[in-house]
Amino acid sequence: MKTYRKFRYSCLDISPLGLITGPEESGSVYTPAGARIVAWALDSEVHFCQVEGFGGMVFAVDPSATPGDCVRPVAKSLEDFIGLLVVSKDAALILGAHTWSRSLFQQRMDSIVINDHKTRSVMRAIENTYHPPKIADPYGYIVDIQQSFDYASLPLRPDYFEWCPIRPGMVKWDVGYGTGFAEYCEKSRIGNEITVGRAFQWHGENWFVPSIYLCDNGIVVDSILEVTGEEMARFNLVWGSQKPEDLSAEDLMRRKLDDPLGIEVISRLAVNSSDLPRRKSHVLRWDPAVENSWNARRTLEHYGLDRNKGYLLRRDHFLRKGKNPPIQTMVMNLEAIPAAVPGIRFVAPKPGESMVFSHPVTDQTHTLTVKACTREALDPNFLSNHPCCYTRLTYSIEPAIDKDMIRIVDCDPGDPFQSTPEAPAAVILTDKVPSAGHFAISSLRHTPADSITWRMIFRQKLRSDVTVPVLP
């Protein structure tokens, strides 16, 4: 009580640490019953409080958080809370620690450099006034107290459940057929979770199937790719600071290829040697260097995964209705979808002439021969005052490449469209009767282009399929 009154009624300006004292009570329905406010976050309804019956423990309340995730303990005492403020230098880090990996927490804490005299004076005054304990590992301290706390013991306000159907910390892990990672679908009964724990290697990567779920309409299979924190750090060192909108089309493809979690997969499931139809797939990412979704964090918590590693979280739904014999065997097949690989940029030779290029994956040399290069236009009555002119390039390739495995596109996006009642915002050019051979269509322009720079995009399967015995 002595420390509380001293902190609440101190003349110290704690705004450099992201806090103000503010009102002593909260009107938020999410604030536990019997709470008294320690401090408020600047410019938000987030507040830190103590709750009657829990000694000096300090709780963080964030009314804007996901239901069930609004209240969490952050310190065993007010003295420890002040110690966390001193070492972290920002109350926002105390609030957000449970949503981040250790590396991201440390990165954000290290990025706070105190240069101004006012903040340094506040920090010295807090240390001299309260003599808080030195907390060597603030992230571990906060996570440990939150993982061991009994959320069912928190006293709630009488009208809490009128606003939120879930108790703090009591979010259920319900998986039903046809739902993703976000929530349970009321149209499907909760699936029966069967722990599998099947680990396997694919293309030198660590994968595992933690659980399957037997539902009324089918089977849900979770599969996870795990990569080390060092792999994610190397990727983020190269690409993390670059915004996608600032990258060229080729660099976007290279970024996807370099991404340890960038693989796209088609899954198949056979039960008792009979193939089941796949209906849906959902994918989540966990990158320890960024702020991840609540659903990804919840999945990591359920399966007990290390937040400092990277994960690709997959959930596949397979149809299996009606009465079925008991499951004797279950086998899953994973097939990598061909990836987009950037090729060269070029100006097409004249019709009848050829050029030589190399496949970026196989290194095989191919010859492209231009058969025709014609200027065409859409019906101007359909798109009046909009770009209608385009160029069609018809060509052949030797040795042959399947036309689904190579695409040639215009490097220039063309002239912009303006959406009007009689015209769409954009037009995608396709042939009603596709040509038998290779052809490319340029972007639309108001006037025919004198010269077009094209680029090649290859689709290449970069790994073989893998078969995983899930059960037994």
NUTORGU-746622 format. One record per residue (C-alpha): residue number from 1; y, x, z; residue in three letters. Coordinates in steps of 0.2 Angstrom, whole numbers. Each point is the difference from the previous one (the first is absolute). Layout:
<nodes>
NUM, Y, X, Z, ALA
...
</nodes>
This chain:
<nodes>
1, 0, 0, 0, MET
2, 12, 14, 4, LYS
3, -2, 9, -17, THR
4, 1, -17, -8, TYR
5, 17, -4, 8, ARG
6, 6, 17, -3, LYS
7, -5, 0, -19, PHE
8, 7, -18, -3, ARG
9, 16, 2, 9, TYR
10, 4, 18, -5, SER
11, 16, 4, -10, CYS
12, -10, 11, -12, LEU
13, 2, -5, -18, ASP
14, -18, 1, -6, ILE
15, 4, -6, -18, SER
16, -3, 17, -7, PRO
17, -19, -3, 5, LEU
18, 0, -17, -9, GLY
19, 2, -10, 15, LEU
20, 13, -11, 10, ILE
21, -3, -8, 17, THR
22, 5, -18, -6, GLY
23, -5, -16, 9, PRO
24, -12, 1, 14, GLU
25, -10, -15, -6, GLU
26, -8, -4, -17, SER
27, -1, -17, -8, GLY
28, -13, 5, -12, SER
29, -17, -10, 1, VAL
30, -9, 17, -2, TYR
31, 7, 8, 15, THR
32, -13, -1, 14, PRO
33, 3, -12, 14, ALA
34, 8, 8, 15, GLY
35, 8, 14, -10, ALA
36, 16, 9, 4, ARG
37, 8, 10, -14, ILE
38, 2, 19, 1, VAL
39, 9, 2, -16, ALA
40, 3, -7, -17, TRP
41, -1, 9, -17, ALA
42, 16, 1, -10, LEU
43, 3, -14, -13, ASP
44, -17, -9, 3, SER
45, -9, -11, 12, GLU
46, -12, 14, 4, VAL
47, 0, 3, 19, HIS
48, -9, 9, 14, PHE
49, -4, -8, 16, CYS
50, -10, 0, 16, GLN
51, -11, -14, 5, VAL
52, -3, -7, 17, GLU
53, -17, 5, 7, GLY
54, -2, 15, -11, PHE
55, 9, 13, 11, GLY
56, 12, 10, -9, GLY
57, -8, -1, -17, MET
58, 12, -1, -15, VAL
59, -4, -12, -15, PHE
60, 7, 0, -17, ALA
61, 3, -17, -8, VAL
62, 3, -2, -18, ASP
63, 3, -19, -5, PRO
64, -1, 5, -19, SER
65, -17, 8, 1, ALA
66, -16, -8, -6, THR
67, -6, -14, 11, PRO
68, -11, 7, 14, GLY
69, 8, 17, -2, ASP
70, 17, -4, 8, CYS
71, -3, 7, 17, VAL
72, -7, 17, 5, ARG
73, 1, 12, 15, PRO
74, 9, 16, -3, VAL
75, 2, 9, 17, ALA
76, -9, -1, 17, LYS
77, 17, 1, 9, SER
78, 18, -1, -4, LEU
79, 1, 19, 4, GLU
80, -13, 3, -13, ASP
81, 10, -11, -12, PHE
82, 15, 11, 3, ILE
83, -10, 15, -3, GLY
84, -6, -7, -16, LEU
85, 18, -3, -5, LEU
86, 4, 18, 4, VAL
87, -14, 8, -10, VAL
88, 1, -12, -15, SER
89, 19, -2, -1, LYS
90, -1, -17, -7, ASP
91, -7, -16, 7, ALA
92, -6, -5, -18, ALA
93, -14, 13, 1, LEU
94, -6, -8, 17, ILE
95, 0, -17, -8, LEU
96, -9, 6, -17, GLY
97, -13, 12, 7, ALA
98, -14, -12, 0, HIS
99, 2, -3, -19, THR
100, 0, 18, -5, TRP
101, -11, 15, -1, SER
102, 3, 15, 11, ARG
103, 6, 10, -14, SER
104, 13, -13, -6, LEU
105, 6, -2, 18, PHE
106, 2, 19, 2, GLN
107, 9, 1, -17, GLN
108, 12, -14, 5, ARG
109, 3, 8, 17, MET
110, 3, 17, -7, ASP
111, 12, -7, -13, SER
112, 12, -5, 14, ILE
113, 12, 14, 2, VAL
114, 14, -3, 13, ILE
115, 16, 9, -6, ASN
116, 14, -11, 7, ASP
117, 7, 3, 17, HIS
118, -1, -18, 7, LYS
119, -19, -1, -2, THR
120, -3, 17, 8, ARG
121, 11, -5, 14, SER
122, -10, -16, 2, VAL
123, -16, 9, 0, MET
124, 6, 12, 13, ARG
125, 7, -14, 11, ALA
126, -17, -9, -1, ILE
127, -10, 15, 5, GLU
128, 12, 4, 14, ASN
129, 1, -17, 7, THR
130, -18, -6, -1, TYR
131, -10, 16, -1, HIS
132, -14, -8, -11, PRO
133, -17, 7, -1, PRO
134, -3, 12, -15, LYS
135, -12, -9, -12, ILE
136, -8, 13, -11, ALA
137, -9, -12, -12, ASP
138, 10, -16, -2, PRO
139, -10, -7, -14, TYR
140, -17, 2, 10, GLY
141, 8, -7, 15, TYR
142, 6, -16, -8, ILE
143, -16, -3, -10, VAL
144, -11, 3, 15, ASP
145, 9, -12, 11, ILE
146, -1, -13, -14, GLN
147, -18, 2, -3, GLN
148, -5, -2, 18, SER
149, 11, -15, 4, PHE
150, -7, -17, 4, ASP
151, 11, -11, -11, TYR
152, -9, -16, 6, ALA
153, 9, 3, 17, SER
154, 17, -2, -7, LEU
155, 9, -15, 7, PRO
156, 7, -11, -15, LEU
157, 14, -12, 0, ARG
158, -5, -19, 0, PRO
159, 6, -2, -18, ASP
160, -7, 16, -7, TYR
161, -15, -8, -9, PHE
162, 12, -13, -8, GLU
163, 7, 15, -10, TRP
164, -14, 12, -1, CYS
165, -19, -5, -1, PRO
166, -6, 17, 6, ILE
167, 1, 9, 16, ARG
168, 8, 17, 0, PRO
169, -13, 13, -4, GLY
170, -13, -14, -3, MET
171, 0, 0, -19, VAL
172, -18, -5, -5, LYS
173, -10, 10, -13, TRP
174, -6, -15, -10, ASP
175, -7, 3, -17, VAL
176, -5, -14, -12, GLY
177, -5, -2, -18, TYR
178, 14, 1, -12, GLY
179, 13, 7, 12, THR
180, 8, 17, 0, GLY
181, 5, 11, 14, PHE
182, 15, -11, 5, ALA
183, -7, -15, 8, GLU
184, -15, -11, 2, TYR
185, -2, -15, -12, CYS
186, -3, -17, 9, GLU
187, -10, -6, -15, LYS
188, -13, 13, 3, SER
189, -10, 2, 16, ARG
190, 2, 17, 9, ILE
191, -13, 12, -7, GLY
192, -13, 8, 11, ASN
193, 4, 19, 1, GLU
194, -14, 12, -2, ILE
195, 3, 18, 4, THR
196, -6, 11, -14, VAL
197, 8, 17, 2, GLY
198, -7, 7, -16, ARG
199, 8, 16, -5, ALA
200, -1, 7, -18, PHE
201, 8, 13, -11, GLN
202, 8, -4, -17, TRP
203, 8, 13, -11, HIS
204, 1, 11, 15, GLY
205, 9, -13, 11, GLU
206, -5, -8, 16, ASN
207, -3, -18, -1, TRP
208, -9, -13, 12, PHE
209, -4, -18, 2, VAL
210, 4, -4, 18, PRO
211, -5, -19, 0, SER
212, -5, -14, -11, ILE
213, 4, -19, 4, TYR
214, -13, -14, -3, LEU
215, 11, -15, -4, CYS
216, -4, -18, -5, ASP
217, 4, 2, -18, ASN
218, -4, 19, -3, GLY
219, 0, 17, 7, ILE
220, 15, 11, 3, VAL
221, -2, 19, 0, VAL
222, 13, 12, 7, ASP
223, 0, 18, -8, SER
224, 11, 14, 5, ILE
225, 5, 17, -8, LEU
226, 6, 13, 13, GLU
227, 10, 15, -4, VAL
228, 7, 13, 11, THR
229, 18, 0, 7, GLY
230, 2, 17, -9, GLU
231, -4, -8, -17, GLU
232, 12, -13, 3, MET
233, 13, 12, 5, ALA
234, -2, 10, -16, ARG
235, 2, -15, -10, PHE
236, 15, -6, 9, ASN
237, 8, 18, -1, LEU
238, 0, -2, -19, VAL
239, 3, -18, -3, TRP
240, 6, -8, 17, GLY
241, 18, 4, -2, SER
242, 1, -7, -18, GLN
243, 4, -18, -3, LYS
244, -11, -9, -13, PRO
245, 15, -6, -10, GLU
246, 6, 18, -2, ASP
247, -16, 6, -8, LEU
248, -5, 0, -18, SER
249, -14, -10, -6, ALA
250, -11, 16, -2, GLU
251, 5, 5, 18, ASP
252, -5, -17, 7, LEU
253, -17, 2, -8, MET
254, -2, 18, 7, ARG
255, 5, -7, 17, ARG
256, -13, -13, -1, LYS
257, -13, 14, -5, LEU
258, 5, 11, 14, ASP
259, 0, -13, 13, ASP
260, -16, 2, 11, PRO
261, 0, -19, 3, LEU
262, 4, -4, -18, GLY
263, -17, -5, -6, ILE
264, -3, -17, -7, GLU
265, -18, -7, 2, VAL
266, -11, -14, -6, ILE
267, -14, -4, 12, SER
268, -16, -9, -3, ARG
269, -13, -6, 13, LEU
270, -18, -4, -1, ALA
271, -10, -9, 14, VAL
272, -19, 0, -1, ASN
273, 2, 8, -17, SER
274, 11, -15, -6, SER
275, 18, 3, -6, ASP
276, 13, -10, 8, LEU
277, 16, -6, -9, PRO
278, 16, 9, 7, ARG
279, 14, -12, 3, ARG
280, 14, 10, 8, LYS
281, 5, 18, 5, SER
282, 14, 5, 12, HIS
283, 7, 17, 3, VAL
284, 11, 8, 13, LEU
285, 6, 18, 3, ARG
286, 3, 10, 15, TRP
287, 11, 15, -2, ASP
288, 4, 9, 16, PRO
289, 16, 7, -7, ALA
290, 8, -18, -3, VAL
291, 2, -16, 10, GLU
292, -15, -10, -4, ASN
293, -3, -19, 0, SER
294, -5, -9, 15, TRP
295, -16, -6, -8, ASN
296, -5, 19, -4, ALA
297, 3, 4, 18, ARG
298, -10, -14, 6, ARG
299, -14, 5, -11, THR
300, 0, 18, 7, LEU
301, 0, -6, 18, GLU
302, -15, -12, -3, HIS
303, -10, 14, -8, TYR
304, 6, 14, 12, GLY
305, 7, 11, -14, LEU
306, 11, 15, 2, ASP
307, 18, -4, -4, ARG
308, 4, 18, -5, ASN
309, -12, -2, -15, LYS
310, 3, -9, -16, GLY
311, -11, -15, -5, TYR
312, -3, -12, -15, LEU
313, -6, -16, 8, LEU
314, -10, -12, -12, ARG
315, -6, -17, 3, ARG
316, -11, -8, -13, ASP
317, -7, -18, 0, HIS
318, -16, -5, -8, PHE
319, -6, -18, -3, LEU
320, -16, -5, 8, ARG
321, -1, -19, 3, LYS
322, -14, -11, 6, GLY
323, -16, 4, 9, LYS
324, -5, 18, -3, ASN
325, -15, 10, 6, PRO
326, 3, 13, 13, PRO
327, 9, 16, -6, ILE
328, -13, 13, -2, GLN
329, 10, 13, -10, THR
330, 18, 1, -5, MET
331, 7, 13, -13, VAL
332, 18, 2, -5, MET
333, 5, 9, -16, ASN
334, 18, 7, -2, LEU
335, 7, 3, -17, GLU
336, 17, 9, -2, ALA
337, 11, -8, -12, ILE
338, 6, 12, -14, PRO
339, 17, 8, 5, ALA
340, 15, 1, -11, ALA
341, 3, 19, -5, VAL
342, 16, 5, -8, PRO
343, 0, 9, -17, GLY
344, 12, 8, -11, ILE
345, 17, -7, -7, ARG
346, 2, 1, -18, PHE
347, 9, -6, -16, VAL
348, -12, -7, -12, ALA
349, -3, 9, -16, PRO
350, 3, -9, -17, LYS
351, -14, -12, -7, PRO
352, -14, 10, -6, GLY
353, 4, 15, 10, GLU
354, -9, 6, 16, SER
355, 3, 9, 17, MET
356, -12, 8, 12, VAL
357, -1, -4, 19, PHE
358, -11, 4, 14, SER
359, -8, -13, 12, HIS
360, 8, 4, 18, PRO
361, -17, -2, 9, VAL
362, -13, 6, -12, THR
363, 11, 13, -9, ASP
364, -8, -6, -17, GLN
365, 10, 3, -15, THR
366, 4, -16, -10, HIS
367, 10, -4, -16, THR
368, 11, -15, -2, LEU
369, 4, -6, -17, THR
370, 14, -12, -4, VAL
371, -6, -14, -11, LYS
372, 16, -10, 0, ALA
373, 17, -1, 9, CYS
374, 9, -17, -4, THR
375, 15, -8, 7, ARG
376, -2, -18, 5, GLU
377, 9, -14, 9, ALA
378, -3, -15, 10, LEU
379, 7, -17, -6, ASP
380, 19, 1, 4, PRO
381, 0, -19, 2, ASN
382, -12, 2, 15, PHE
383, 10, 13, 8, LEU
384, 18, -1, -6, SER
385, 12, 13, 6, ASN
386, -15, 10, 8, HIS
387, -8, 16, -6, PRO
388, -13, -4, -13, CYS
389, -3, 16, -10, CYS
390, -15, 10, 3, TYR
391, -11, 14, -9, THR
392, -19, -2, -2, ARG
393, -9, 17, -1, LEU
394, -18, -1, -7, THR
395, -11, 15, 1, TYR
396, -17, 7, 2, SER
397, -8, 14, 11, ILE
398, -13, 12, -4, GLU
399, -12, 3, 9, PRO
400, 1, -18, 5, ALA
401, 7, -6, 17, ILE
402, -4, -18, 5, ASP
403, 17, -10, -3, LYS
404, -2, -7, 18, ASP
405, 0, 18, 7, MET
406, 17, 6, -8, ILE
407, 17, -9, -2, ARG
408, 15, 6, -9, ILE
409, 17, -7, 7, VAL
410, 18, 2, -4, ASP
411, 9, 12, 13, CYS
412, 16, -10, -2, ASP
413, 0, -17, 9, PRO
414, 10, -8, -14, GLY
415, 15, -11, 1, ASP
416, 2, -11, 16, PRO
417, -4, -19, -1, PHE
418, 11, -13, 7, GLN
419, -9, -16, 7, SER
420, 7, -16, -8, THR
421, -7, -18, 0, PRO
422, -7, 3, -17, GLU
423, -8, 17, 2, ALA
424, -10, 9, 14, PRO
425, 6, 15, 10, ALA
426, -12, 11, -10, ALA
427, -12, 0, -14, VAL
428, -17, 9, -1, ILE
429, -5, 3, -18, LEU
430, -18, -3, -4, THR
431, -10, -4, -16, ASP
432, -8, -17, -2, LYS
433, -13, 8, -10, VAL
434, -2, 18, 7, PRO
435, -2, 14, -13, SER
436, -17, 8, -2, ALA
437, 7, 17, 2, GLY
438, 13, 9, 11, HIS
439, 18, -6, 0, PHE
440, 16, 1, 11, ALA
441, 15, -11, 1, ILE
442, 17, 6, 5, SER
443, 12, -8, 12, SER
444, 12, -13, -6, LEU
445, 17, 5, -6, ARG
446, 15, -9, -8, HIS
447, -1, 12, -15, THR
448, -15, 10, -7, PRO
449, -2, 17, 8, ALA
450, 3, 15, -11, ASP
451, -12, 10, 10, SER
452, -12, -4, 14, ILE
453, -8, 11, 13, THR
454, -17, -6, 4, TRP
455, -11, 5, 15, ARG
456, -19, 0, 2, MET
457, -8, -8, 15, ILE
458, -19, 3, 2, PHE
459, -12, -10, 10, ARG
460, -14, 10, 8, GLN
461, -13, -3, 12, LYS
462, 1, 15, 12, LEU
463, -16, -2, 10, ARG
464, -17, -7, -2, SER
465, -6, -16, 10, ASP
466, -8, 1, 17, VAL
467, -13, -11, 7, THR
468, 0, -3, 19, VAL
469, -15, -8, 10, PRO
470, 10, -11, 12, VAL
471, -15, -8, 9, LEU
472, -12, 4, 7, PRO
</nodes>
